[in-house]
Structures are given as structure tokens and as C-alpha cells.
Amino acid sequence: MQAFYNSFYAAVEHSSVHAEFCTRVFGRNLCQHGFADMAQLNALIAAVRIEPGSSVLDIGGGNGMIAEYISDRTGAHVTGLDFSPDAIERATARTAAKADRLAFVVGDINALKVSSAAYDVILSIDSIYFSDDYARTVCDFTAALRPGGRLGFLYSYGREPWVAKTDFPTENLAPERTPLGVALTACGLTFTVHDFTVQDHQLALRRKGILSELRPQFEAEGLQFIWENRMGDANGVAAAVEEGLHRRYLYVAKPRP
Ligand SMILES: C[S@@+](CC[C@H](N)C(=O)[O-])C[C@H]1O[C@@H](n2cnc3c(N)ncnc32)[C@H](O)[C@@H]1O
């Protein structure tokens, strides 16, 4: 997985077709590899209340373009953490002139080494999936929050293509029953949820259409592996939503008072 992401971030940094893909699908090119468009990202920023001077940690933030956008937009101090050393190197080099409010560190969501009580907000945008134990990870995040701090997740849960429809536990689609919802409760957090499933479906269909159109350019740039990865995701999400076996949620969580 780390090899895939090293190759992905190396390839997309200077790719004109990937920039066009992200701009047309998500509304802006932030080298996204998750599923959040600008409407979801801006909803997340508002929901977790990121303010000038807030201390924010973005877990699984890739090459840091989302962290940079958040800091530019809000004036917050944002640290991006990612498993891919290549992505972190690129993020650090690209944002050297903004080092007073942006920092990037290599880290593993399964072996987090972050200071306790250090952050006002911790974000996970399509990265909790890489945790081996959601409850432990959520508790690790919680320990890193300052008093009054908030966790924000953009998160999808649904039937993967290799799971038979009859084996998928539909009762776990409810926000409090998803693996993330269960982990939040297990760690003693309360949470609010916004449902982005309809938008997720629209985005998946848009991805499919734009990818079909841009296939020759992806091939010309030697980026078939990205085209296939993104088309596979889009097909999987579209099919699962159409079966009623997929949800996308924005969770905002905080410790119980
Ligand atoms: C689906 S991408 C999402 C990236 C970004 N948040 C976005 O929305 O575009 C998942 C990210 O998690 C990172 N990642 C994968 N495994 C990880 C791990 N064990 N610890 C930390 N980050 C990890 C990947 O390198 C990648 O940048």
C-alpha cells in the first residue's frame, strides 16, 4: 500500500491529466485520493470549527495539499501526517514558505506518536480505513486533543465488490452502527453526523464519466494504474449506493463532558 501511495503522489504532482480530473470532479485540484469534493471539505472545516490559530492534525493527509488549503483558508496551524515518506517530502518542500503554519510528518495511523493534548482538531479524510483497530485509533486521536477539542471524519462504509450482497450487514449502515460509529462510542465520544451519500453517488457517476473521457490522456502520461484504481473505486461506490448498501458520512466527535 505504501508503494502504491509513493507512486501515486510522485505521479500526480506534475500530472496535467490528474489535475484536470481533480478540478472537474472535486472542484479544485488538491491531488485528492479520497472521495471528498470541495463542498464536503468546506462542510468539514465549518463543522469542526477550524479558526485562525487553531492547531489541526490531518491524518493520512497525503502530499498536504488539503492541509495547505485548510491553513490558507482559515489561518490555522495544520500538521499533515502520512505513511508515505515521499508524499511528506513533497509536502514539506512545496510549502517551505509557509512553514510558520504548516508542518508535515511521516507517521503510521497504527503506531501514532503524537503529543498528548496538542490539537484543537484532528481530521481523518478517507484515512481511518488504514487502521487495524478503529477503537484504538480513535482513542489515540482523543488523547491528542486539547480540552474542548473535536475530531472530524469524512468516511464511507458499504459493501465492497468482493462481499456477497447477502453477507453484507445492512443494519450496520446506520451512523451509530458503522465500524467508525461503534469505535467513537467505545472511546466515550459523542458525535453528530451529516449524510453525504447522495452526493457521493453523484460524484462516483461524475468520476466514471470524466475518467472515460480522459482515458487517452491518462494513458499518454503512463498513468493507467491511477486510471484503473480510480475507475475501480467509482464503479464500486456507484454500484453499492444503487443497491442501497453504501453510506458516506461526515462525523464530528468530541469527548463527553
Ligand atoms: C484514500 S487516501 C486519502 C488522502 C487524503 N486524505 C484525501 O482525502 O485525498 C489515504 C491516505 O492515507 C495514507 N495512509 C495509508 N496507510 C496509512 C497509515 N498506515 N498511516 C498513515 N497514513 C496512511 C496514504 O498514504 C494516503 O495518503
Ligand as a Chemical Component Dictionary entry (heavy atoms), coordinates in Angstrom:
data_LIG
# 
_chem_comp.id                   LIG 
_chem_comp.type                 NON-POLYMER 
_chem_comp.pdbx_formal_charge   0 
_chem_comp.three_letter_code    LIG 
# 
loop_
_chem_comp_atom.comp_id 
_chem_comp_atom.atom_id 
_chem_comp_atom.alt_atom_id 
_chem_comp_atom.type_symbol 
_chem_comp_atom.charge 
_chem_comp_atom.model_Cartn_x 
_chem_comp_atom.model_Cartn_y 
_chem_comp_atom.model_Cartn_z 
_chem_comp_atom.pdbx_ordinal 
LIG C1  C1  C 0  -7.531 7.446  0.395  1  
LIG S1  S1  S 1  -6.087 8.415  0.667  2  
LIG C2  C2  C 0  -6.765 9.921  1.289  3  
LIG C3  C3  C 0  -5.787 11.049 1.159  4  
LIG C4  C4  C 0  -6.374 12.413 1.512  5  
LIG N1  N1  N 0  -6.818 12.481 2.893  6  
LIG C5  C5  C 0  -7.501 12.759 0.564  7  
LIG O1  O1  O 0  -8.656 12.825 1.013  8  
LIG O2  O2  O -1 -7.229 12.945 -0.621 9  
LIG C6  C6  C 0  -5.399 7.669  2.108  10 
LIG C7  C7  C 0  -4.109 8.297  2.625  11 
LIG O3  O3  O 0  -3.739 7.572  3.819  12 
LIG C8  C8  C 0  -2.353 7.311  3.777  13 
LIG N2  N2  N 0  -2.091 6.104  4.564  14 
LIG C9  C9  C 0  -2.226 4.800  4.185  15 
LIG N3  N3  N 0  -1.892 3.976  5.184  16 
LIG C10 C10 C 0  -1.541 4.769  6.239  17 
LIG C11 C11 C 0  -1.095 4.511  7.553  18 
LIG N4  N4  N 0  -0.925 3.258  7.997  19 
LIG N5  N5  N 0  -0.822 5.570  8.360  20 
LIG C12 C12 C 0  -0.969 6.852  7.908  21 
LIG N6  N6  N 0  -1.394 7.158  6.661  22 
LIG C13 C13 C 0  -1.670 6.126  5.833  23 
LIG C14 C14 C 0  -1.998 7.173  2.313  24 
LIG O4  O4  O 0  -0.611 7.376  2.074  25 
LIG C15 C15 C 0  -2.918 8.212  1.690  26 
LIG O5  O5  O 0  -2.295 9.469  1.623  27 
# 
loop_
_chem_comp_bond.comp_id 
_chem_comp_bond.atom_id_1 
_chem_comp_bond.atom_id_2 
_chem_comp_bond.value_order 
_chem_comp_bond.pdbx_ordinal 
LIG C1  S1  SING 1  
LIG S1  C2  SING 2  
LIG S1  C6  SING 3  
LIG C2  C3  SING 4  
LIG C3  C4  SING 5  
LIG C4  N1  SING 6  
LIG C4  C5  SING 7  
LIG C5  O1  DOUB 8  
LIG C5  O2  SING 9  
LIG C6  C7  SING 10 
LIG C7  O3  SING 11 
LIG C7  C15 SING 12 
LIG O3  C8  SING 13 
LIG C8  N2  SING 14 
LIG C8  C14 SING 15 
LIG N2  C9  SING 16 
LIG N2  C13 SING 17 
LIG C9  N3  DOUB 18 
LIG N3  C10 SING 19 
LIG C10 C11 SING 20 
LIG C10 C13 DOUB 21 
LIG C11 N4  SING 22 
LIG C11 N5  DOUB 23 
LIG N5  C12 SING 24 
LIG C12 N6  DOUB 25 
LIG N6  C13 SING 26 
LIG C14 O4  SING 27 
LIG C14 C15 SING 28 
LIG C15 O5  SING 29 
# 
